[in-house]
């Protein structure tokens, strides 16, 4: 019996020695050293769309004119550990590529060029780019008319076959086919919106607010499909409505749903919305009222039911404010709301029932935060402060939702939107 134990012990020792030797040779002679999983992460690029030309012919006189300090699409390498950016080049453009979207594979990018200079039609344009998976550099594939002046938002339909466009100054939305090579085709549908314009003041705005931006005519501000791709929703700020369309995925056509829209209070100015990861809740942000609204979303019928309205600002704020971006965290626990003039990002917890509760607000360290984006890991939030000509960086506390400024600023003229692409190792 004792002899068996000695033999067994000796066998274990031999196996241990063999294993250690194998690991030694694997580490010594492998082409790739054994490193932590995070260190093996693919290189990350950030792209910043900017205002690169003033929109003098499109803006009403009472609206402050963006100076157009950007130079096109600015590119940066991202340090995943520290969140720091280093310059990687600029795709020069004078047409204000103010909104960007990247396909799921990270091989194509599309930009809404917020201009009205296309030929004699007073249209804006949308451009498609190929992304070099090794370097992150952009190559223009083609540029097509957007179906209206001043395209301000683009999104990719879940079918991957269509690009959806909102033309702010044209008051229209359009559907552009995405070809197999990534190029865009001529619009399969253009819907020009008409209807009653809301008042220039909102009853829900903070006391003393003089916020007025888009109640001079129809203004399509955002367009995006629901998660299933059956319905397309778009916001018109001037008409204070969120429109819902049935989407014909075969022909790329939009047909009004029944009912065709969800009305918000007159003058509130809905700007953007964001679906919760569960697909059952939709949150909208109102530019002139500085409010957040929670809707239940019926995915079968494409209908919205309002459940909650709360301010995007901390209690006691008075005066003017223009809301901007709205984002729900990937884990669905927090909502973030951009406030311009207050120059903050409001942080809200999302309850198990979807209801919002104010947590905190973080100063953006700059002027007029037009938008913000999370990196793919959701460890960092990057805010584009349009009038301060920089992007500020914040670390995200995933437990509390709060933001901590890292002290990092990245100079970019009139930043408007930020997207990320993970490259090949």
MOVEN-V152737 format. One record per run of one state. SS is the DSSP state (H for helix, E for strand, - for the rest). FROM is the first residue (numbers start at 1). TO is the last residue. Records with the same first field share a line. If there is no record, write none. Layout:
SS=FROM-TO ; FROM-TO
This chain:
-=1-1 ; 30-36 ; 41-43 ; 51-71 ; 79-84 ; 93-96 ; 103-107 ; 119-122 ; 132-137 ; 146-150 ; 157-161 ; 168-171 ; 179-183 ; 193-219 ; 226-230 ; 237-240 ; 249-252 ; 264-269 ; 276-280 ; 287-290 ; 299-302 ; 312-321 ; 329-333 ; 341-343 ; 351-355 ; 364-368 ; 375-379 ; 389-389 ; 397-402 ; 412-414 ; 423-425
H=2-29 ; 37-40 ; 386-388
E=44-50 ; 72-78 ; 85-92 ; 97-102 ; 108-118 ; 123-131 ; 138-145 ; 151-156 ; 162-167 ; 172-178 ; 184-192 ; 220-225 ; 231-236 ; 241-248 ; 253-263 ; 270-275 ; 281-286 ; 291-298 ; 303-311 ; 322-328 ; 334-340 ; 344-350 ; 356-363 ; 369-374 ; 380-385 ; 390-396 ; 403-411 ; 415-422
